[in-house]
Amino acid sequence: MNLNFNTTIFEKQKIILADTEEYIVQGGRHLFPLLPKAFEGIKQIGVLCWASQGPAQAQNLRDSLEGTDIKIKVGLRENSDSIQSAEAVGFTRENGALGEMYQVISESDLTLVLISDAAQAENYKRIFKALRPGSTLGLSHGFLVGYLKSIGESFPDNINVIGVCPKGMGPSVRQLYEQGREINGAGINSSFAIHQDIDGKATDYALAWSIALGSPFTFMTTLESEYKSDIFGERAILLGAVNGVVESLYHWFVRHGYNKEEAFVN
């Protein structure tokens, strides 16, 4: 995988990891004034969902882009249980920062789809239909890439598709961003990916998104690599799938006539 990329806005640095040469962008609040230029052509960023990543990313983006012409708008289902929580931190219909999900998609230049994997699989056709040609779809997990590949489908060819994947849960993305108000560079590192670039702006959009989230370091990956590493590293190891598989096999062997010692060894 080629881990080099071109950016016209941010300074990249070369690093060597395990004999592999790659490039990173170091973040920090001193880079926030560059965000409007990096987001050239983006007037509204829609943030879909208010679960883990949604609240953190919406608030971090809003704070980082304060004083610019770029609007952050949260998109939720009508009568969503999350509406009250979003309103509590200032995303309201009255101030134009909250709207129905598909309406927000249709009017946004960059739409961050942070809904669950299951919801993405169920609603991707309607999401794609609502996206304006020439707009950008942003993902914080590569699941949808794998899902579309598995069913022989793909993204619309008239949009950018990018990823910025914070390496921490939403509350920590917000908490460490707030810590960065006193310690420049505090935050959660993120990987970024360019899956589809129709206008040559996708890389700077992704880097700006990551820096606006407060990422101290942003490094390149692909959405396919991201979802595979997530499945094996996070779900299989961190969330205990390996332990569960081993335990279930133990019980399978016992049910099929092995004594406990033989079942343990197998």
JOVEN-V317396 format. One record per helix or strand of 3 or more residues. SS is the DSSP state (a for helix, b for strand). FROM is the first residue (numbers start at 1). TO is the last residue. If there is no record, write none. Layout:
ss->SS from->FROM to->TO
ss->SS from->FROM to->TO
This chain:
ss->b from->12 to->17
ss->b from->20 to->26
ss->a from->29 to->38
ss->b from->44 to->48
ss->a from->53 to->64
ss->b from->71 to->76
ss->a from->83 to->88
ss->b from->98 to->100
ss->a from->101 to->107
ss->b from->110 to->113
ss->a from->117 to->130
ss->b from->136 to->139
ss->a from->143 to->150
ss->b from->160 to->166
ss->a from->170 to->179
ss->b from->190 to->196
ss->a from->202 to->212
ss->b from->217 to->220
ss->a from->223 to->238
ss->a from->241 to->255
ss->a from->260 to->265
